[in-house]
Amino acid sequence: MAAQSRKRSRPAPKRRPGGNPQKAHRPAPRATPATARDWIGAARLRTLPLAITPVLIGTGAATLVDDQLHWVIALACLAVAFALQIGVNYANDYSDGIRGTDDVRVGPGRLTGGKKAKPRTVLIVALSFFALAAVIGLALVVRTGQWWLIAVGAASIVAAWFYTGGKRPYGYNALGEVFVFVFFGLVATLGTTWLQVQSLPQEAWFGAVAAGLLACAVLLANNLRDIDQDRLAGKRTLSVLIGRRATQVLFTLFVLVPFAIAVFLALVYPIAWLTLIALLGGLSAILIVWTYRAPRELIVALQVTSFTSVAYGAVLFWAFVA
């Protein structure tokens, strides 16, 4: 009896609600630190063709004013475009990550949202690329004497940051496509042409509109992929606002209108007809956007549209310099 009373007097192990006492003190698993591959992936290299397209078109249009190719200026413009593109990608990683928008993702994992890197580190990398773009841009201004372009460069960096950064990011209020069209289309293309020849032929304007629309198509494919997650996170992209079907229609227009512009230009520059080869890629992307069953399929549409854009720009460059 005494033995039984001693057994009964032993306190039972405390249990946490819904937990196993053997596992209660185990630490939560830590996120794997970011590798070099993770950092490269966060730069979103699949979007870099969008930085090449306006420089190709803008440089080609410049040769219509001065048949001498200004390679140094063109390459510097490309470096600025690359730095801004990579900078905005890291800035998006940081801003979306600290807001919790990337907590549930369909696409590739993120550094901040996936807790693979400290937010401050990602921010520093983003600002470093913006600083690099500013330094190269300033060198271009000094080289060409176009001092007023400092304001344009500053506006580009500010727009890149506030896409998802700040208290009221415009990318969260259905304005992402507007700013992408302006800065990745008009500003990038026309700025490239102006820096080389201080003139803007009408071909540069046509090409700038085409480059901007293709860049917007890539953004639409991205936002269509993330439409459900963005809606839950309170991120009001254009796709969230207008819905899937309207996004599919708009994507189709954004891809096809540049090729209508190319057909018009082909009446004067016959090589521009070859852009119809690039249209095959665009049609493939349109088909995916209209028939996809899983959001991950739209990653392919995004990639195909991005490479369609650079192929389009390469053909227009050839058409203008020939």
N, C-alpha and C positions, 0 to 999 in steps of 0.2 A: 504493500500500500504506500509505504514511504517513497519507494522508487517511482511509483506511478504519479504521486503528487509532485515529485521533482520534475518529471517529464512535462507535466501539465503547466508547471510554473515557468517554463522557458518561453521567452517572448518570441512571437512569430516574426519572421523577417518582414520589414516594411516593403510594401509594393507601391510603385508609382502607378498612377492610373493607366491601365492599358499596357503596362510594361512588364518585362521579365526581369526579376531581381538580379539574375545572373548577368543581364546585359545593361542594367541601369546605369552603371558607371563607365561604360565604354564611351570614349570620345566620338563625336560626330566625324565622319570621314571628311578629310580636307580635299579641296580642289587641287588637281595636279598643276604645279607651276607651269606657266607658259613656256613653250619651247620656241626655238627659232622659227619652226614651221607655223606655230600659232601666230607669231608676230607678222610673218609674211602673209598669212591668211587674212589677218585683220586689216591689212592694207588693201584687201579686195582687188587683187590684180586683174580680175575679170572685168573691172570697170575702167581700167586704164586706156583701152582703145578709145573711149569717149574723149580723152584728153588729146589723142593724136588727130582725130578727125578734123576739128576746127583749125588746127595748125596746118594740116595738109591743104585744106580748102583755102584758107587765108593766104598761104604762101603761093599757091597756084594763081589766085586772083591778083596778087601783087605783080606777078610776071606779065600780066596784061597791061600794066602801066610802065613797068621797067623790066625788060626781058632778062636782066641780070638777076640770078638767084642770090639772095642775101642769106647764105647758109648759116652764118654765125647768129644773126638775129633770129632766124627761124628756129634754130636749135635752142636758143635761149628762151624763146616763147614756149617751146615744147617742155623745157625744164620747169618753167613756171607752172604750166598746166599740170604736169605730173605732180609737182610738190603740193599744189592746191588740192588735187584729187586725192592724194594719199592723206594729206592733212585733214580734209573733211571726213574721210573714212574713219580715221582714228578719233576725230572729234565726235562723230556719231556713236562710235563704240563707247566712248566715255559718257556722253550725255544720256544715251538710251540706257546704258548700264546703271548709272546712279539713280535713274528714275524708275528702274524696274521693268522697263518696256521689253528688255531682252531676257527676262526670266524664263519665258517659254518661247522657244524659237523653232521654226521649221527649217530655216537655212543653217549655214555654218555657224558654229559656236562663236561667242564673242569673248574678248579678254576680260572686260569689266563685268558684264552680265554673268559670265561663267566663273567669275572670281579666280581667274588664272593669273591676273596681274593686278597690282594696286591701282585704283582709279587715278591717283596722282601721277603715277608713272605713265599711264596711257595719255593723260592730259599733257604731260611734258613732251611726249613724242609728237602729239598732234601740233602743239605750239611750235615745236622745232621745225616741222615741215612748213608751217605758215611763215615762220621767220626766214627759212630758206627761200621760199617763193618771193618774199618781200625783198631780200637782198638781190636776187637775180633780176627781179623787176626793176629795182632802183638802178642797177647797172645798165639795163636797157634804156631807161629814161635818160641817164647821163650820156649814153652813147648816141641817142637819137635827138636829144634836146627837147623831147616832148614832156615837159615838166607837169603839165596838167594831168597826165596819165597816172601820176602818183595817187590822185583822188580815186581814179578808177580801180587801181590796184588795192587801195585801202577798202573800198566798197566791196571788192571781191572777197577779201579775207573776212570782213564783217559778215557778209552773206553766208560764207562757208561756216562760220561759227554758229550763227543764229538759226541755221537750218534745224538743228535739234538742241542747240544750247540756249542758255538764258532762261528767264522766267516765262516768256511767251514765244517759244520757237515756232517759226512759221511753217515748218514741216509738219507740225502737229495740228495745223489749221488749214489744210487743203491748199497750201500755197507753194508746195515743193516744186511742182511742175512749172509754175510761173518763173520762179527764180532759176531753175535749171535751164529753162529756155533762154532766159536773158543772159546768164553768165556763162553757161557751157555752150551756148549757141552764138548769140549776137556778140557779146563782149569778147569771147575767146577768138572767134573768127575775124571779126572786124578789127580787133586790137592787133592781131597778127599782121593783117594787111597794112594797117595804118603805120605801124612801127617800121615797116620795110620801105614804104613808098609815100607815106603821108597823103594818101588818097584812098577813096573807097569807091571802086567801080561797082556797077550794079550787080555784077557776077558775085562779088563778095557778099552782098546782101542776100541774094538768092541762096548761096551756099550756107550762110549763117543761119537762115531759117531752117534749112534742111538739117544741118548739124544739131540745132536745138531741138527739133522734133524727134530725131532719133534718140537723143539723150533722154528726152521725156518718156519715150517708149520704154527704155530700159528701166527708168524709175517706176513706171506703171506696172511693169512685169514684177518688179520687186514688191511693190505695195499690194498687188493682187495676191501674191504668194502669202503675204503676212496679214491679209485683211481681217481674219478672225482674231488673231492675237492683238493686232492694233486696236480693234474695236473694244476688246476686253480691257486693254491697257489705257483706253481713253485717248489714243493717238488718232486724231481725225484727219487721216490722209484723204486725198481726193477719192481714192478707191472706196474708203469707208463711207464717204459722203454720198457718192453716186451709185454704189453697189457694183456687183460683179458684171452684170450684163453690159451696163454702160461703160465700165472700164474696158471690157473686151472690144466694144465698138470704138472707143477712143484710141486704144492701142493700135487697132487696125488702121485708123486714119493717120496716126503719128508715123507709122511705118510706110504707108503708101504715098502720102503727100510728097515726101522728099524725092521719090522716084518720078512723080509727075513733074516736079521741078526739073529733074535731070533730063526728062524727055523734052521739055521746053528748051533747056540749054543746048540740047543735042542738035537743035535746028541751026545753031551757029557753030557749035563745037561738036562735030560728029562722034568723037571718041566717047563722049558722054553717054552714047547709046549702050556702051559696055557696062554701065551701072546696072543694067537689067540682069546681068549675071549675078550681081550681089543681091538682087531682088529675090533670087531663089532662097537665100538664107532668111530674108525677111518674111517670105511666105511660109517657110517652115516654122518660124517663131509664131506667126499668126495662127497657124494650124494648132500648135501646142496650146496657145492661150485659149482657143475656143474648145479644145477637146480634152484638156487635162482632167485627170481624176484625183490626183494627189497633189497638194501644193508644191512638193519637192520637184515635180516636173517643170515648174515654172522657172527653176534655176537654170535649166537648159535653155528655155526661151530667152532669159536674160542674157546668157552668154552668147547665144546665136545673134541676138539683136546687137549686142555690143560689137561683135566682129563684123556684122553686116555694115555697121556704121563706119568702121575704119576702112573696109573695102570700098564703100561708097566714096569716102573722102579721097582715097588713093586714085580712083578712076577720075574724079573731078580734077584732081591735081594734074594728072596726065593730060586730060582734055584741055586744060588751060595753058599748060606749058608747051604743048605740041605745036 
